[in-house]
Amino acid sequence: MGLLGGNAFAESVRLGTEGAYPPFNFVNDSGEIDGFEREVGDTLCKLAELDCTWVKNDWDSIIPNLVSGNYDAIIAGMSITDEREEVIDFTQDYYPPDPSFYMALKGAGDDAINGVVAAQTSTIQASYIAGSDATLVEFATPDETIAAVKSGEADAVFADAAFLQKYVDESGGDLVFLTPTVSLGGGVGMGIRESDTELTAKFNAAIDTMKKDGSLNALIAKWFDGRKDVY
């Protein structure tokens, strides 16, 4: 799963992603990393003239494995937060702050947000629920949080609206959003080791280009239900 920029002697860069958080990233039927971030990442690598390879990594170890050198950058729907910036650096955002929603089975009622709430481990949503009146139940993967609601193990799930939207849309009315919505994080950026300042600068310049030429807006519209003119 590699992508070569215009320079035959381009720097090799490994991009780490979860491959389990559609539409940001997922594994398609051909076994390839796909989604919004696959297209964004490939475009950024071309613009920065980098030879990029994709690496799939579980979410709960995605930051430690960046720091230890298993790959060179994270592009995995990761929100920019002060806590994470104590460990790694981020590029500027390539996807704006997205509200977090509660989702539950039809008829659950808004009081479900104070019951047992599922969230993925090591996310800003899990941290938020841990500090709320609800009982947090954490899962390693996003799909497990959805399954917990469907099975009744959790009263609700709390996650990015962009991730939950397709489950509501495809449920035939069985899954619904609850109120309130909550704004968390500073948008989605690429995570990079603090020592790799040149790589951060290269990706920031490429993100700037995508914002200015409209290509980033076009990909956001493609993968997020026609959302327009974000940047």
N, C-alpha and C positions, 0 to 999 in steps of 0.2 A: 504494500500500500504506500507507494512512494510518489513524489511529485518533484520534477526537476525544473528549476527556474531557467532563465535564459542563459546563464553562465554555466558552461560545461564543468567548471571547477568550483561550483557553488558550495558554500558551507553546508554541511549536513546537519539537519535539525530534526529531532524526534518530537512529535506532538502527542501528548497523552490525553486520552479522553475515556469516558465511561462506557459509551456505546449502549446506553440504556435509558436515555432521557429524551424521548422524542417530543417536539420536533428538533430540539437542539442537536442531539446525536443519538444514533441507534445503529444496530447491525442489520443490514438488509438481507434479502433472501439469498444473495450471492455470497454472504459472509463478509461483506465489506462495510467499513464505517461509512455512514451516510448521514444526511440531515443538513440543517442550516449550518452547523459549525464545520462540517466537512467541506462545504462549498466556500465558506468564509476562509477557512484555514488554507485551502488550496490556492485561493486567490491571493491571500496575503503572502504566501510563499513565492508565488510568481512575481509579485510586485517587489518583494525584498530580495529576489534572486537567491533563494534558499532551496536546497535539496531536502524536501521534507518527507518523513516517514511517519505513519500513524501507529500508535501503540495503544492497545486497549488495557485499561486498568480499573480495578474495583474502586468505587468512590471513597470508601473509608480509609484507603491508603494512598489516595491520589496525591496529596501534598507531601507526605513522607517520602514517597517514591520519586517525586520531583527533586526534593532536597538531596536524596541519596544518589541521584544521577541516572535513574532508569530512563528518563527522557528529559527534554530540555524546556518544554513549555506545556502548560495545561490549557486545553481549550475544551471546556466541559460544562458549560452553563453555570460557571462559578461566579457568584456575586462577589463584588469587591467590598470587603469589610475591614474595619480597623484591626480586628482580631487576627485575620489571616495575614494582614500586612505586617504583623509582628514577625512573621515567619518567612514570607515570600514577597516579591514585588508583583505589581500588576501593570499591564498596559492600560491605556485609556479604555473606556468601555466600547464594545462593538455591538452591544444590545442594551437598551436603556433600562433603568429600574422598572421592574415588572411587579405589580401588586401580587401579594400572596392571598390565596382564597382557601376557604374551608369548603369541602365537598362531603356530602353525606347521602345516604339512601333517602329517597322520596318519603316525606312524612316525618323525618327525624326532628325537624324544628330547630330554630336557631340556638336553643339551649344545649344542643349537642356539642357546641364548641367548648363547653365547660365540663364535658365528660371525658371519655378516653379518646385521645386524638393521636392518630398515626402520623409520623414524619420520618423522612429518611435520615439516617445517622449522619452526624457531622455537617448538617445544613443549617442555614440561618433560620429556617422554619423550626427545626428541632430546638434550637437555642431559645427561640421565642416562646414556644409552648412550655419548655422547662421552667420559664419564669412567669407563667400564667397560672390561673386557677385550675386548668385542666390537668389530667393525668396523661403524661407523655408515654407512648409506646413507640420505640424506634425500630426501624428495619433497615437492612443493608442495601436494598434496592428500591427504586420507585414503584415497581410493579407490586412488590409485597405490601406497600402501604395501601394501594388500591384494593388488593385482595382482602386485607384486614377489614376494610369497610364493608365489602360485599359479603363477607362471612359473618359479620357481626362482632368480630374481635375488637374493632374500634368503632366509636360512634361517628367519627369524622376523620378526614385526612386533611392536612394543611401543607400546601405546596404552591409552587409558581402557577399563576393562572394559565400561562401558556402551555404548561404540561397538562394540567387538569382539563382544559377545554375540550379536548377530543373525547375524553371519557364521558363527559356530560353529553356532548353532541351525539355520541354513538350508543348511549344507554337506553334510548327510547323513553326517556323521562324517568327512569329508575334512579338516576343519580342527579343531584341538584347542588347548586352553590348555596351557601349560607351567608349571612351577614354577621359581622362586618368583613370588609377586605382590609388588608394591612400592608403598608408600604415598608419594605425592608431592603437594606443593601444599597449600593451605589452603582447599580448596573452590572453587566457581565463583562469581565475582562479576561485576558490571558494571564495565567499565573507563571511567573518566571523566577528562577533563583536570584537572590539579591545580588550575587556576584556577577551576573550576566547582564550588565548594564548596556552593552552594545547591542545585544539581541533585543532587549526591551526597546531600545531606540529604533531599531530597524522595523519592528512590528508596529510601533506607534506611528512611524512615518507611513507605513503601508495602510494602516487603519485610517489615517488622515486622508490619504488618496481615495480610498473607497467611500469615505463620507462626502468628499468634495465632488467626485465624479458620478455619484448617484448609484453606484453598484451595490453599496451596502443596503441602501433603502430598497433596492429591487429584490435583494435576497430576503430581507425581512418581509416584504410583501408576499413573496413566493411561499415562504414557510409558515407565516403567521396570519393566515386568513385575510390577506390583502391589506394589512396594516400599512398606512401610507405616511410618507414624509416624516420619518422619525428623526432623521438627521438632516 
